[in-house]
Amino acid sequence: MKIEFNLEVDASGLQCPLPLLRLKKALVTLASDQIIKIITTDPAAHLDFGVYTDQTGHQILECVIEADSRIFYIKKK
């Protein structure tokens, strides 16, 4: 399934908490129900993103693991 997204953020090479900070900054620019694709190489990013989305109501639609990258699709509430 291919997910259409409105914004792509590449946080490759950044370690916690920088991918989360990039996500937060990018979400501010989106309207409700828009989708961000964020690419990260931080193996713990799913923990940060999971807690953040639980607290804010945003939704992780999918996480794709490719080689050393994790690609998240997150829908803004």
Biotite code that builds the C-alpha atoms (Angstrom):
import biotite.structure as struc

atoms = struc.array([
    struc.Atom([0.000, 0.000, 0.000], chain_id="A", res_id=1, res_name="MET", atom_name="CA", element="C"),
    struc.Atom([1.375, 3.373, -1.013], chain_id="A", res_id=2, res_name="LYS", atom_name="CA", element="C"),
    struc.Atom([0.612, 6.189, 1.398], chain_id="A", res_id=3, res_name="ILE", atom_name="CA", element="C"),
    struc.Atom([0.214, 9.672, -0.041], chain_id="A", res_id=4, res_name="GLU", atom_name="CA", element="C"),
    struc.Atom([1.914, 12.299, 2.078], chain_id="A", res_id=5, res_name="PHE", atom_name="CA", element="C"),
    struc.Atom([2.014, 16.086, 2.196], chain_id="A", res_id=6, res_name="ASN", atom_name="CA", element="C"),
    struc.Atom([5.510, 16.657, 3.562], chain_id="A", res_id=7, res_name="LEU", atom_name="CA", element="C"),
    struc.Atom([8.734, 14.654, 3.734], chain_id="A", res_id=8, res_name="GLU", atom_name="CA", element="C"),
    struc.Atom([11.380, 15.192, 6.406], chain_id="A", res_id=9, res_name="VAL", atom_name="CA", element="C"),
    struc.Atom([14.756, 13.452, 6.288], chain_id="A", res_id=10, res_name="ASP", atom_name="CA", element="C"),
    struc.Atom([16.149, 13.041, 9.797], chain_id="A", res_id=11, res_name="ALA", atom_name="CA", element="C"),
    struc.Atom([18.727, 10.435, 8.742], chain_id="A", res_id=12, res_name="SER", atom_name="CA", element="C"),
    struc.Atom([21.907, 10.454, 10.797], chain_id="A", res_id=13, res_name="GLY", atom_name="CA", element="C"),
    struc.Atom([20.289, 12.307, 13.693], chain_id="A", res_id=14, res_name="LEU", atom_name="CA", element="C"),
    struc.Atom([20.046, 10.766, 17.149], chain_id="A", res_id=15, res_name="GLN", atom_name="CA", element="C"),
    struc.Atom([17.396, 11.195, 19.834], chain_id="A", res_id=16, res_name="CYS", atom_name="CA", element="C"),
    struc.Atom([15.869, 13.687, 20.457], chain_id="A", res_id=17, res_name="PRO", atom_name="CA", element="C"),
    struc.Atom([16.587, 15.421, 17.121], chain_id="A", res_id=18, res_name="LEU", atom_name="CA", element="C"),
    struc.Atom([14.274, 13.290, 14.911], chain_id="A", res_id=19, res_name="PRO", atom_name="CA", element="C"),
    struc.Atom([11.409, 14.035, 17.308], chain_id="A", res_id=20, res_name="LEU", atom_name="CA", element="C"),
    struc.Atom([12.206, 17.751, 17.295], chain_id="A", res_id=21, res_name="LEU", atom_name="CA", element="C"),
    struc.Atom([12.215, 17.734, 13.475], chain_id="A", res_id=22, res_name="ARG", atom_name="CA", element="C"),
    struc.Atom([8.857, 15.957, 13.508], chain_id="A", res_id=23, res_name="LEU", atom_name="CA", element="C"),
    struc.Atom([7.341, 18.486, 15.936], chain_id="A", res_id=24, res_name="LYS", atom_name="CA", element="C"),
    struc.Atom([8.635, 21.433, 13.896], chain_id="A", res_id=25, res_name="LYS", atom_name="CA", element="C"),
    struc.Atom([7.279, 19.979, 10.646], chain_id="A", res_id=26, res_name="ALA", atom_name="CA", element="C"),
    struc.Atom([3.851, 19.140, 12.096], chain_id="A", res_id=27, res_name="LEU", atom_name="CA", element="C"),
    struc.Atom([3.305, 22.821, 12.931], chain_id="A", res_id=28, res_name="VAL", atom_name="CA", element="C"),
    struc.Atom([3.330, 23.585, 9.190], chain_id="A", res_id=29, res_name="THR", atom_name="CA", element="C"),
    struc.Atom([0.658, 21.003, 8.341], chain_id="A", res_id=30, res_name="LEU", atom_name="CA", element="C"),
    struc.Atom([-3.113, 21.250, 8.498], chain_id="A", res_id=31, res_name="ALA", atom_name="CA", element="C"),
    struc.Atom([-5.235, 18.727, 10.366], chain_id="A", res_id=32, res_name="SER", atom_name="CA", element="C"),
    struc.Atom([-5.438, 15.292, 8.640], chain_id="A", res_id=33, res_name="ASP", atom_name="CA", element="C"),
    struc.Atom([-2.334, 15.913, 6.533], chain_id="A", res_id=34, res_name="GLN", atom_name="CA", element="C"),
    struc.Atom([0.410, 13.297, 6.519], chain_id="A", res_id=35, res_name="ILE", atom_name="CA", element="C"),
    struc.Atom([4.124, 13.631, 7.097], chain_id="A", res_id=36, res_name="ILE", atom_name="CA", element="C"),
    struc.Atom([6.711, 11.104, 5.949], chain_id="A", res_id=37, res_name="LYS", atom_name="CA", element="C"),
    struc.Atom([9.775, 11.154, 8.201], chain_id="A", res_id=38, res_name="ILE", atom_name="CA", element="C"),
    struc.Atom([12.916, 9.140, 7.531], chain_id="A", res_id=39, res_name="ILE", atom_name="CA", element="C"),
    struc.Atom([15.204, 8.300, 10.427], chain_id="A", res_id=40, res_name="THR", atom_name="CA", element="C"),
    struc.Atom([18.168, 6.050, 11.135], chain_id="A", res_id=41, res_name="THR", atom_name="CA", element="C"),
    struc.Atom([17.788, 6.281, 14.921], chain_id="A", res_id=42, res_name="ASP", atom_name="CA", element="C"),
    struc.Atom([16.721, 2.789, 16.075], chain_id="A", res_id=43, res_name="PRO", atom_name="CA", element="C"),
    struc.Atom([14.910, 4.290, 19.084], chain_id="A", res_id=44, res_name="ALA", atom_name="CA", element="C"),
    struc.Atom([12.839, 6.772, 17.070], chain_id="A", res_id=45, res_name="ALA", atom_name="CA", element="C"),
    struc.Atom([9.770, 4.534, 17.235], chain_id="A", res_id=46, res_name="HIS", atom_name="CA", element="C"),
    struc.Atom([9.769, 4.883, 21.026], chain_id="A", res_id=47, res_name="LEU", atom_name="CA", element="C"),
    struc.Atom([9.920, 8.693, 20.901], chain_id="A", res_id=48, res_name="ASP", atom_name="CA", element="C"),
    struc.Atom([7.353, 8.918, 18.108], chain_id="A", res_id=49, res_name="PHE", atom_name="CA", element="C"),
    struc.Atom([5.045, 6.439, 19.862], chain_id="A", res_id=50, res_name="GLY", atom_name="CA", element="C"),
    struc.Atom([4.993, 8.350, 23.143], chain_id="A", res_id=51, res_name="VAL", atom_name="CA", element="C"),
    struc.Atom([4.625, 11.692, 21.342], chain_id="A", res_id=52, res_name="TYR", atom_name="CA", element="C"),
    struc.Atom([1.713, 10.554, 19.176], chain_id="A", res_id=53, res_name="THR", atom_name="CA", element="C"),
    struc.Atom([-0.015, 8.969, 22.184], chain_id="A", res_id=54, res_name="ASP", atom_name="CA", element="C"),
    struc.Atom([0.248, 12.271, 24.076], chain_id="A", res_id=55, res_name="GLN", atom_name="CA", element="C"),
    struc.Atom([-0.807, 14.536, 21.200], chain_id="A", res_id=56, res_name="THR", atom_name="CA", element="C"),
    struc.Atom([-3.407, 12.470, 19.349], chain_id="A", res_id=57, res_name="GLY", atom_name="CA", element="C"),
    struc.Atom([-1.459, 12.312, 16.086], chain_id="A", res_id=58, res_name="HIS", atom_name="CA", element="C"),
    struc.Atom([-1.502, 8.870, 14.454], chain_id="A", res_id=59, res_name="GLN", atom_name="CA", element="C"),
    struc.Atom([1.341, 6.688, 13.188], chain_id="A", res_id=60, res_name="ILE", atom_name="CA", element="C"),
    struc.Atom([-0.161, 5.183, 10.044], chain_id="A", res_id=61, res_name="LEU", atom_name="CA", element="C"),
    struc.Atom([2.786, 2.981, 9.147], chain_id="A", res_id=62, res_name="GLU", atom_name="CA", element="C"),
    struc.Atom([6.444, 2.315, 9.907], chain_id="A", res_id=63, res_name="CYS", atom_name="CA", element="C"),
    struc.Atom([8.521, 0.796, 7.113], chain_id="A", res_id=64, res_name="VAL", atom_name="CA", element="C"),
    struc.Atom([11.958, -0.623, 7.870], chain_id="A", res_id=65, res_name="ILE", atom_name="CA", element="C"),
    struc.Atom([14.397, -0.457, 4.941], chain_id="A", res_id=66, res_name="GLU", atom_name="CA", element="C"),
    struc.Atom([18.026, -1.487, 5.536], chain_id="A", res_id=67, res_name="ALA", atom_name="CA", element="C"),
    struc.Atom([19.199, 0.922, 8.259], chain_id="A", res_id=68, res_name="ASP", atom_name="CA", element="C"),
    struc.Atom([16.308, 3.376, 7.860], chain_id="A", res_id=69, res_name="SER", atom_name="CA", element="C"),
    struc.Atom([12.871, 3.577, 9.404], chain_id="A", res_id=70, res_name="ARG", atom_name="CA", element="C"),
    struc.Atom([10.231, 5.487, 7.503], chain_id="A", res_id=71, res_name="ILE", atom_name="CA", element="C"),
    struc.Atom([7.227, 6.723, 9.449], chain_id="A", res_id=72, res_name="PHE", atom_name="CA", element="C"),
    struc.Atom([3.961, 8.043, 8.059], chain_id="A", res_id=73, res_name="TYR", atom_name="CA", element="C"),
    struc.Atom([2.255, 10.183, 10.667], chain_id="A", res_id=74, res_name="ILE", atom_name="CA", element="C"),
    struc.Atom([-1.169, 11.802, 10.330], chain_id="A", res_id=75, res_name="LYS", atom_name="CA", element="C"),
    struc.Atom([-1.690, 15.097, 12.110], chain_id="A", res_id=76, res_name="LYS", atom_name="CA", element="C"),
    struc.Atom([-4.794, 15.225, 14.293], chain_id="A", res_id=77, res_name="LYS", atom_name="CA", element="C"),
])
